[in-house]
Amino acid sequence: IKEIDGTFSFDYTDFDKWVRLNEKAGITGPILSFSIVNWGNNFTYLNKATGGIITESHPIGSNEWIEIWRTFLTDYMKHTMQTGVFDRVYISMDERHYDLVKEAIAVVDSVRNDKNQKFKISLAVYSFDCEPVFDHIDTLSFSFNLDSEKMSRIIKRRDELGLITTLYTCGANGSSLHSEPYQGLDTMWYIAKLGCNG
């Protein structure tokens, strides 16, 4: 919400309801907050001065883009600390090009709390293009169809660093309604063979 004075405020009502609903159901794991590098790269907000809904787009890495994300992340950090979920929150990205991911990491790293903590980061990838920053990603999820030998080496290194690595079935390979039952089991065996966390 863009206030009359030009500053931004954020309404976490739905976020808080969703988190509490999941907690009541026993789901207390990571909160993946998508996406700092969203498809279309749009920012939509209510302008209180006009009452209108505004959509803007700024190039990733531009001063405007950085300012918008720093403003939000600072406020989001404060809110998640107040509500006790900060340690569970990951700023998350879908499969994006290395240059965009690098910009997002820089913005996330620039926002710190009074204990010098930053948000954790999660990333899904369907190529090795972002490999230069893999050690900087707290939770990395590889597409099922990537080179298994290379994934195994990366998974081993990440495991030594205490970082989480998972596998996902991009395009529902083996996990859709038309898949044979053994395909889901085969996926689990493959995950175990690679040494993934899930």
C-alpha positions, 0 to 999 in steps of 0.5 A: 500500500502506497500511503498518502505521504509516499511511503509504503506499508504492507498488510500481512493479514492473509500471510499470518492466517495461512501460517497459523492455519498450517501450524494448526495442521502440524505444518511448521517447516520452512516458509518459502516466500516467492518470488523476489525475481517474479515472472513479469517482474511486476510490482502491484500496489494500492495507491491511497492518494488515488484509490487506484491499483498501480502496476509497475515494472523495473529492471532487476538490479535497477535502483528502483527495483533495489529500493522497492525490495529493500523496503519490503524485505526490511518490513517483512523481516521486522514482521516475521521476527515479531511473529516468531517465524523469521527462522523459518522464512526463505526468500525463494526463486523459481528457475531464473538466469544467473545474472538475475539470481545474483542481483536477488542475492545481493538485495537479500544479503543487504537487509539485516536485523539487529543480530546481523542475520539475513533471510535464508534463500531458496532456489529451484534450478533446471540447469547449472547456470547458477552454479557460481552461487550454489554455496550461497543458497540455503535450500537448492532444488535441482530439476529431476532431469539434470546430469546425475553425476554432476548433481552428486558432486554438488550435493556432496559438497553442499552436504559438507557445508550443511546446506539443504539440497532437494530434487523436484520433478519438473513438469510432473515427471513421474508424479502426475495422474497419468504416471505409473505407480512405480514412477513415484517410488523410482523418484524416491530411490533416485533421490536417495541414490543422489544423497539429496535431503528430499 
